[in-house]
Amino acid sequence: MQPYAQHPALRARQVAADLGMVTWIVAWLLIARAVHAAVLLLAEPGRAVENLGNSVADTMHSAADAAEGVPLVGDGLSRPFGALADAGGSVTGAGQAAQDAVGTLATVLAVVLVVLPVAWLLLRWLPWRLRYAREAGAAQRMLAGTPDLEILAARALATAPLTRLAALPGGTGAAWRVGEPGAVRALARLELDRLGLRLPESATDPVPSAR
């Protein structure tokens, strides 16, 4: 595969597009990180509730232990404190659940903020880059050894914009049809220009087609 063009202008556009893609990804990662941190601040009330519940539970457990030491009525006295300790545990659980919910929300938002914009651009950038790499790589293989300029010329005739074809010398099409080397090279160069590739110096007269 040929990832980048040989012509400086097209290569500069490709490098700029690749750098833009990397910058886009990094930017959204930083945005997602900032949003994740901001949303986690919403967990502070839940953390405060959890701490309050722990404090109440610890205090009530201590009171229950002290009440159990009272002769005869210790069990009865400790029971309300035990119930309050259990209630403190419930408050702790509620605070922890609130923190978990906020943490889940922060993670989901961060993932969405990365996946959606990155996937949107990736679905446009990646096919374009892969298509170029495949086409340029195929063209390079056709230029290896004895260049097959006839196929490149035919490709240019079939796909090149009419404005580019019209800029060629008059009679280029007829000259290509009879295998005139200059016309074949001109058309092959037109296709290679589209891919940002150079016609190698070794590409002399093409092999005549069988007629």
Beta strands, then each sheet from edge to edge (+ up, - down):
end
